[in-house]
Amino acid sequence: MSRVKEFDVGEACDGALALFRRQGYEATSVSDLVTHLGVAKASLYATFGTKHDLYVAALKRYAERADARVVAQLSEPGSGVAAVRRLFDGYVAEILGDETRMGCFVVNAAIELLPHDPEVARLVERSWDTLEVALTMALERARAEGELRDGSDPATLARFLLTVLQGLRVLGKGADAADRVHAAVSEAMRVLIRE
């Protein structure tokens, strides 16, 4: 009986995440994963199950980390509008600083698999719901502080901003996105702020 190679499961999941993020689900073969991770095929299957199971584990790991950062950022004390602005600024810096244009793994998963993969759809929706709730809470603070336009509904604005943020992620995958990204952020902030 051959000996199964031992490896760090978290590191393997992160390595798979990087490969899936760069190549996508369909373009990544099990052989690619075995080579990239430096693990035996049997070990990969024994630990994660199928390629799809590994993809889902990697997506869940990515989303949990990203969502925790966003929630923490939007929950910081102070101005709700300032928290949203910092979030947008961080997204812009990340998007325009990504020379590889790999993009957000959650958005990539949505584009590639969401229509026909219920498990991935649940993870993507959970991530988007988390972001929408965090945005709503920040915007409720902003409304209480008198920062929002009169009659603004924080929940509706949060859904709008979620859509803008995910659109920015898609735009960032293309070349020469800077003008579009900056224009979208400026307009989104203009819609929020009381004049």
Summary of the structure (lengths in Angstrom):
residues: 195
radius of gyration: 19.2
end to end distance: 73.1
largest distance: 73.1
contacts: 580
relative contact order: 0.12
helix: 74%
strand: 1%
